[in-house]
Amino acid sequence: MPRARRHPSPAPPSAPRTPTRSRTAPPRHAHRAALGASAVAGLLALAACSAGAPAAAPSATPSDAPATYAPVTLDNCGTEITFDSPPQRVVTIKSSTTEMLLALGLADALVGTAFADGPVPDRWAADVADVPVLSDKVPGQEALLEAEPDLVYAGWESNLSADGAGERSTLDALGIATYVSPSACKDPAYQPDPLTFDDVLGEIREVGDVFGVPAAAADVVAEQQATLDAIEPVDGATAVWWSSGTDTPYVGAGIGAPQMLMETAGLTNVFADVDDTWTSVGWEQVVAADPDVLVLVDSAWNSAQKKMDFLAAHPAASQLTAVREQRYVVVPFAASEAGVRNAQAASDIADAVRALDTGTPAPTEG
């Protein structure tokens, strides 16, 4: 069972599962294992098709893990966690974490999902059809505990808070381990600066080790690398990545997934000099930059079409060249955070910009 070490926090005698022990690890900048190649994902359809995603590995449930499973100890955003055996009952929060397990063939380990950013790609829909959805947003502690997980895999650190699924120390005391996507660590000692595909691939490998399926992880990494190697970057057209917000747009800044994806696709991020993952700006800044392309994030709660309608009606934004010429590239929200969709997203962005330049439909996979 997983043991998250944080001292001192002995589990109460009534803890429902094997007690966990955790400790806060000392911050360190070089906390992830060195990664060889950069990565790429399997088959994400940009904009028009949400079915694309990496091919799922053959089903490999935790019980299929080899008898030689060696304990895995991780420094996860400053919390040291030890897994003595593969997790058996997992709740995922955010699409990126759910899809990570699906790509690794670990659907049978899921006992609940929450905070989906959009539909699961078609190839995985049957795998999660019977998995309970605990909440459209961050699940409360009661809903989480009813699922009886031994691991909560969170896409954001803020998912694990007193007013959310529960603080890590609280869940630890109940015998529930927690793992946060390393790309989402907020402590400067752990936050990728900037996020790279090595970081994305590192999480795939790390999760594969935790669940005892390193071969499946290696297959996903190899597929992603092949996708990355095949990308033909565009010529540096300027772009603004608009994620959310209307009065004050929330855009991709210089060290997160939007920057990584735009740079890989060959675009020049207008706000690359902002040392953050995302940032709030004024429309006057966007208008002054007049980017060649607008990358619109499509989510369940803020669709790309709503963004287009807003831009067309906005007195200033409607005068942008990209708005007048409909130079939009649409990216599903789940592909905009570090995960198994990133590599294909970068490829699709490059293809979509080329299609805008030539006036031909962009190829999609689905």
N, C-alpha and C positions, 0 to 999 in steps of 0.2 A: 504493500500500500504506500501511497505517497506520504512523505513527511516533510512538512514545511517548517524549517527551523527559525524560530524567533524567540529570544529569551527575555525573561523566563515565562512560558505560557503553558504549563501542564494542563492537559485536557481534564475536564471534570469527570468524576467517576461515571456519570450517566451518559457520557459521549456515545452516540449511536454507532460509531465505527472506530476503527483503530485510531488512537489519539495521534495528533500531529504535533511535531515540535519544529519550531522555526526560529531563525535569528536573522536580524538585519545584517546584511553583508556590507563590508566597507565599500564605499563607492570606488569605482575604478573605471577608467576610460577604455581600456582594452579588455572588456569583459566578455566579448563573444569570441568563439573559436575562429581562427583564421580560415577564410574560405578561399578555395581555389578559383573557380570560374564564376563569372556572373551568370545570371539566370534567365529563365524565361518560362512563361506559363503555357498552359495548354490551350484551350480553344475558347477565347472570350469573344463574343460578338459585340463589336462596338456599336453603340447607338441602336440600330434597328433590331438587333438580335441579342437576347439575353442568354441564349443557350450555350454560347461558346464558353469553354473552360478546359482546363487540362484534363486529359484522360484520367479517369480514376484508376488507382492501382487495384489489382485483384483484391477481393475482400480479405481483410486480414484483421480479424477481431482481436481484442486484447488477449483472449484465451488462446489464440493461435501463436502467441509470442513464444520464441524458443525457450526451452528449459534453462538455457545458459544465460538468461537475462541478467545483466549486471546492473546493480544500483546506479542510477543516474543522479548526479548532484549538479544543480544549476544555480547560478547567481542571476536571479530574475528581477530586474529593476531594483536591486538592492536587498532582495529577500532571497535567502538561500533555501532551496527546496531539494529534498532527496526523494526519489521514487525508488522503492524497493521492488516494485513490480508494476506492470503496465496498468494505468487507470482503467477501470471497468465501467464506470458510470459517469458520463461527462455532460455537463451543461455548457453550451457555448453562448457567448454574448457578442453580437455583431456578426454580420455575414462573413467577414474575412476569416473568422475562426471556425465557423461551421464548415465553410468550403475547404479550409485546410484539411480537416479530418476527412471530408468526403474525397478529396483528391488522393489521400493516402489509403483509401479503402477502409476507413474506420467508422462507417455509418452505424455499425452495430453497437458501438460504444456510446452513442448519443442517447441520453434520456430526456433531453430538453434543449430547445434553442430559444433565443430571445433577441430582440432588437435587430430584426432583419432590415437591411437597407434596400431590398428589392427581391424579386423572385430568384430562387435557386436556379442555376442553369438547367436546361431541360434534361441533360444527361444524368443529373443527380436527383431529379424530382421524385422518382420512385423510391430512391434510397431514404428520403426523409419524409415521405408521405405520412407515415404513421408515428413520426417523432413529435411529441407534444410541443406546441409553441407556448412557452410560459408567459410571454408578454410581447407586445409590439415594441416596447421600449425596454429599459433596464428592468429586470424582474425584481420584485420585492423579496425580502428574506423568507417570508412565509411560503411563497410560491416556489422559491428555490429549494428550500428544505424539503418540501413535499416530494420533489423529484429524487431525493436521496442520492445526490451525486457524491463521488469521491474526488472529483476535480471540477473546478470552474475555470474555463479557458476564456479569458476576457480580451476583447479587442482594444479597449481603452482602460487605463488605470482608474479613471473616474467611475467605471462600472462597479468597482469594488469599494464602495463607500457606505457609511452608516445609513444614508438615505437611499441607497441602491440595493445591490445584492448582498451587501454586508462587507465590513472591513476585513482585510486579509487575516488579521489577528483573531477576529471573531470567528471566522469560518475555520481557521486553523484549530481553534479550541474545540470545535465540533468534529474534528477529524476530516475536514474537507480541505484539500489542497487547492491552491490558486496559481494560475499561470497567466501572465499578461503578455500579449504580443510584444516582443522586445522593441519593435519599432515605435511603440507607443509609450515607452518609458519617458517620464517628464523630468526626472533628475538630470541635470546637465552632465553628470558623470556617466550616465547610461544612455541618454538620448542620442541616437545616431545623428551626426552633424558633419556632412549631410547623410541622409538615407541613401544607400546604394543597393544595387541588386545583390551584392554580396551579403548584405544584411537580410534581405528577403530570403535568399537561398539558405542562409544560416538558420532561420526559423524553421524552414522545412526540414532540414537535417535534425535540428534539435527536437522537434516534435516527433520525428521518426524514431529518434533514440528513446524518448520518453515512453512511447507506446511499443517499443520493441520491434519496429518495422523499418530498420535502416535501409533495407533493400528497396522497399517501396518508395522511401524518400529519395534515394539515389535515382530511381527511375523518373520521379517528378522533376528533380533538379536537372537531369539530362535533357528531358523534354523542353524544359524552360530555356536551357542554354541554347538548344538548337533554334528555338524561336528567336531569341535575342541575336544570335549569329546571323540570322536571315534578314534582319531589319535593314532597310535602306533609308537612312535619315534624310529628312528634307533639308532645304538650304538655309535654315536659320530664320524663317519667318517669325515675327514677333507674335506673342500670344498672351492672353490673360485667361487664367483658369478660374472660373466663377463657380464656387461651390454652393453658396447660399446667401441669404440676406438680400433685401431690396433697398431700403433706405441707406444702408451701409453694406456694400457687397463684401463678402468673405471670400478671399481669393487665395490661390496657391502662392506660397512664399518660397524662400530659397533653400530650405533644407529637408523638406518632406517628400512624400510620394508624388505630388504634382510636379515638383521640380525634377525629380528623378525620371518621371515618365516623359515630360516635355523634352528634357535634355536628350534622352535616349532616342526620341523620335526626331530630333533635329530642330526643335523649336527653341526660340529665345524667350524665356519668361520675363515679362515686363517687370515683375516684382522679385526677381532673383536676388536682389541685393538686400532683401529683408531677411534677417537671421531668425527665421521661425518656420514652422511647418505650413501654417496658414496665417493670414493676417487680414484685418479689416482696413479698407481704404474708402476714399470718397469717389463718387462717380466722376468728379472733376479730374481726378488723377487718371482714371481709365480713359476719359475723353481726351485728355492731353496726350496720352500715349498713343491713342488711335491704333490699337494692335491690328495686325493682319488677320488674326484668327481669334475667335472666342471659343474656349473649351467650356462646355456646359455640362455640369454634373447632373445626372438623372437619378433621382431617388424616389422612394415611395411617398415621401412627404413633400417633395419639392421637385416636380418634374422639369425636364428640359423644355417641354412645350410651354409651361408656365413662364419660364425664364424668357423664352423667345417672345411671348406675348407682352411681357413686362417691358422688354427692351424696345419693342416696336412702338409702345405707347409713351415711353419716357422722353420728355422734351429734349434732354441732352444726349442720352445714350442712343436714341434713335438716329442720331446723326453720325454715329460711328461707321466707318467704312465697312467693318465686318457685319454690322447690322443691316446696312443698306444693301450689301451684296450677299447677305445670308451666308457668310463664311463661318459656319458653326461646325464644331466637332463635338459630338455627344459621347460622354463616358458614363457608364453605370457607376453608381456610388460605390458598390462593392469592389470595383476595380480601381478606385481612387485611394484606397488604403492598402498598406503593405500586405501582400498575400499572393495566392496562387494565380490570380488573374492579371497581375501587373505586366508580365512580359508580353502577353498577347495584347494587352491594352496599348502598350508602347508601339507595337507593330501596327495595330489598327489606327492609332492616331496618325502615324506617318502616312499610311495608305489613304486616310480620309483627307489629309491636307493635300496630298498629290491629286486626289480626285477633285477637290475644289479648284485646284490650279488648272486642271485639264478639262473640267466640266463633265467628267464621267462619274458614274456611280462608284462609290467606294466598295471594294469587296468586303463581304462579311462572312462569318462562319456561324452556323447555328444548327 
